């Protein structure tokens, strides 16, 4: 009996967040769609400023569950995060878990830059109902594997950032896929690729694919303040760090109470960035060699569970995220409280979900071209 209660309680730790986060999607999408249609008569930058508010409200809800509700601790090392100073940045990081994109929210909210986040995403994610369509309109870039085949679409989107003076935290995971210890074939393929191309072979990081980073630095130079280079590692306080384990899924992360996220930041000012494709490419490889050394330090027997240097915690106050939980969960509860509300809700999900997928499958590429 006690065991069944414990299992049920554990399932609620991620069941409630999943229900609320997915449940409010039609509300979010409906509100945004109304604004998108109304904003057609205004300059693009007006649409983007209000869209930032929309995005901030939903991602604050995400941060409430994954940090405030879950007691997650963020421990920073390296350069200071410019808190209170909004900057246009390219955010690059190692990629090892599905929850990595949520960590981006947790970092950005500390600079009040949550609404500025734009991602470089795998092309297949465009077909997610509602989300895939919204991310495209929010300024995210969908790319396929294939190096320079994506150049024209990436340049077109980045030129839009410059033309409309779009504020941005452009998030890139240059590895392209996750470093997962449970998938040794992926790691071996990456290491073989590095050897065959005369690149450094790394132990804890996959060989980066540099094209999106190269283009982003070159095209956004006039608006870019800095590159934030993050190296991130996870520590379950209830388990030993060694041997290294696979990356946490979203549900696994929510099941861990007071998970520690160790974050090393190197802030590179725009004036210190290299110029030209080859120099930028070499610089990215150098940065990832640094990451590999940091991860080796983290997973060393003598120093396991931390990065070198001074540890700093930047506390996120509950009052920053809790009001968004109250707003969105209250809106969802009010909708589902009546039979009529539930009927409208289901129609919204089915009609808007299907329409968003069809739009991304048939019209999106044509309109972008």
N, C-alpha and C positions, 0 to 999 in steps of 0.2 A: 504493500500500500504506500509506504513512504517513498519507495523507489519510483513508483508510478507518478506520485506527486512531484518529485524532483525532476523527472523527465518532462512532465507537462510544463512545469515552471520554466525549465530551460528552453522549451520550444517557444514559449511566449516571449522570450527575450528577443527573438528575431521575427516571431509571427506578428506581433503588434506593429513594429516598425514597417515591415513589409506591407501589411494591410493598409496603413495610413499613407505611406509613400506612393504606392501604386494606386491606392484608392482615390487620391485627390488629383490624379493626372487629368481626368476630363475637366475638372474645375479649372486647373491651371491652363490647360490648352484652350478652353473656351474663352477665358479672360484674355489670354494672349491673342487669340485669333480676332476677337473684337477690336483690340488695340491695333493689330496689324492692318486691318481693313480701314480703320479710322485714320491711321497715320499715313495712308497713301497720299493725302493732301499736304503733308508736311515734309520738310527736308529729312533725309535719311538719319541725320544725327539726332533729330528729335525722337524718332522711333527708337533709336538705340539707347538713349538715356532712359526712357520708360521701360524698355526691355530689360535693362540692367536691374531695375527695381523688381520686375517680375522674377528674373532669374535669381536674384538675391533672396527673395522671399522663399522660394522653393528649396534652394540649396541651404538656407539657414535651417529649414526643417530637417534636411538630411544631416546637417552637422549636429542638430539637437540629438538625434538618435544615436549617431555613431560616436559622438564625443560626450556631450552633456549627460545623456541618459545612460551611457555605457561606462562613464568614468574613465575615458581614455586619457592617457597622459602623453603630452608631446614634449620631448626633451631635445633642445636645440644645441648644436655645436657649430664651431666655425664662425663665419661672419654674422654680424647681427642682422636680423630681419628688420628692414626699415618700417617699423610700426608707426602708423599715423601719417606716413608719407606715401601717397599713391604714385606708382610708377608704371610705365608701359614696359613690360618685360616678356622675354621668352623664358619659359620655365622648362628646364630639361631635368630628367630624373631617370634613375634605374627603374626597372619594371619587373616586379616579382609576384604581385598579388592583384586579384580583382578589386581589392579595396584601395589600390593606389590612387584612383581618381578621387576618392572621398578624402584622402589625406590632402589633396590639392585644395579642397574646400576648407579644411581645418587650418591650413596655412594662410590662405588668402583672406579668410574672415578676420584674421588678426591684423591685417593691413587695411581692412574695410574695402577690399578689392574683389569681393565674392562675385559681384555682378559682371566683372570684367573678364571672367574666365572663358576662354575659347580653347577647344581641343583639336588636335590632329588625330582623327579617328580612322579605324579600319572601315573600308567601304561597306562591308556587310552590315555594319551597325545602322546604316541609313534606313533599313527595313524594319526597325523596331517600331511598333505602333505608337503614334503620337510623338515619342521622344526623338525618333530618327528625323522626322520632319522639322520638329522644333529646333534641334541642334543645328540643322542646316541654315535655318533662318537666323539663328543666334550668331552665326559667323564661324561655326566650326568647319574644319576642312576634312572631307572624306577622301582618303587616298587608298590606292591599290598598291600591292607590292609590284615593283618593276622599275625602280630607279627613276629615270628621266621621263618615263611615260606619263607621269603625273604633273610634269612641270607646268603645262599651260593652265590647268585647273587651279593649281596652288598659287601661281603668280596672279591669276585673275582675282582670287579671293583676297590675297595679301594687298594687291593694288587697291581693292575696295576699302581696306583698313586705312590706307594712306589718304585716299580721296575723301572719305567721310570723316577723317580724324577719329576713327574708332578707338576708344580706350581698350587696352587688352592685357590680359595675362595669357599668352599663347602657350598652351601646355603640349609638350612633345615628349614622348617616350621613344627615344631613338632606337632602342633594341627591337621595336616592332612587335615583339611578342614577349610573353613573360618568361623570366628565368625560373623554372620550376624543377626542383630537385627530383621530383617524381617522374620527370620526363627526360631521362638521360640522353635520349636520341636527339632531342632539340639542342641540348648543350653541346653534344659531340659535333653535330652539324655546324654549329656556330664556330666552334674551335677549328674544325677542318676548313671552313671558309676563311678564317683568319690566316691559317698556315698557308693555304694555297694562294693568298693574295699578299703575302708578306706583311701581314698586320700582327700586332701584339696578341698573343693568345692569353685569354683571361680565365680565371678560375671561378669567380663569383658573379660575373657579369657577362651577358651575351655581347657579341661584336655589334656595335651600333650601325644602323643604316643612316647615313648622314644627310641624304638629299633634302629632306624637309627642313632640317636645321640650317643647311647652307642657304637655301632660298629665303627662309624667313629672316635671317640676319641681313642678307643683302637687300631684300625688298623693303624691309621695315626700318632700315637704318635711320631714316629721317625722323622717325617717331620713337625709336627705341631708346630707353634709358639704360637698360642693363640686361644681362642674362643672369637668371638665378639658377645655379647648378646645384641640385639637391641630390644627396645620397641618403636613402631611407632604409632602415632595418626595423624589424618587428621583434618584440620580446613579450612572451606570455609570462607574467610574474609567477605563475603556478607550475611552470615547466622549465627544465634546463635549456639553455640556448643551443648547446651541442648534444648530439650531432644536429646539423642544420636540417630544418624541416621544410616542407612545401609551403608555398605562399597561402595566406588565409583567403578563403572565399568571403563574400559579404555576410553570409549567415554565420560562418565560423567566427568572424571578427566580432559580431554582436553577441556571440555566446561567451566571449572572454571578458571577464570583469576587470577593469582597470588595465587594459592592454597598454604596454609602453611602445610608443613610436619614436625611434631615435632618428633625428634629422640633422644631417650635416649640410650647411649652406656655404657655398662659395659665390659671392656676388661679384660679377665681372662687369665693370662699367663699360658703356658703349665705346668710350675712347680707347679702351684696352683690348677690344675685340680685333681679331685679324681681318684683313680685307682680301677678297678674292676667293673663288671656290676652293682651290687647292689648299690654301692656308687655313680656311675655315674647316675643311675636312680633316686636315691633320690635327687641328686644335681639338676637334670633337674626340678623335681617338685618344689624344693626350688626356683629355678630361675623363674619359672612361677608364683609362689606366689608373688615374687617381682614385676613381670610385672602387675599382677592384682592390686596390691597396687598403682603402678604408673598410671595405667589407671583410677583407682578410683579417684586419685588426679586430673587427667586431666578433668574428668567429674564431678567434685565437683562444687557446686554453687559458692563457694567463690574463687576457684582457676581455674575455667574452662578455658580450652584452653591453658594450659601450663603444663610442668613437673616441679618438684622442682629443684632448683639449678640455676647456671649461664647459660644464653643463649648465644650461639655462632653461627654465620653464617659463613660458608666457601663458598665464592662466586666462582661459576664456570664461567670462562670467555667465552664469545661468541666464541672467536677464537679457543677454544678447540673442539667445536662440529660443527660449521658452515661449515668448509671445507668439512666435510663428507656429509653434506646435499647437498652442491654444486656438489660433485663428484657423489653421488648416484642418485640424481634427474636429473643431466645432462645425466648420462648414460641411465636412463629410458626414458628421453625425446628423446634422439638420436635414441633409439631403436624403439620407437613408431612413429617417424616422417615419416617413409616411409612404404608403403604397404608391401614390402619384410620384413622389420624389424618386423612389427606387425605379419606377418605370422610365422616367425621363433620364435618369442616370444610366440605365442599361442601353437606352437608345443612343445616348451620347457616346458611350464607349464603342458600340458597334459601328455607328456611322462614321465618327471621326477617326476611329482606329483604322478601319478599312480604307477610308479616303486618304489618310496620311500615307499609308503603305503604297496605294496605287499612284499617288502623286510622286513619291520618290522613285517608284519603279518605271514610270512612263514619262513624266513631264520635267522632272528636276534637271536631268542632264541637258535636255533640249533648251530649257530656259537659261541655264548657266552658259551654254554655248552662244 
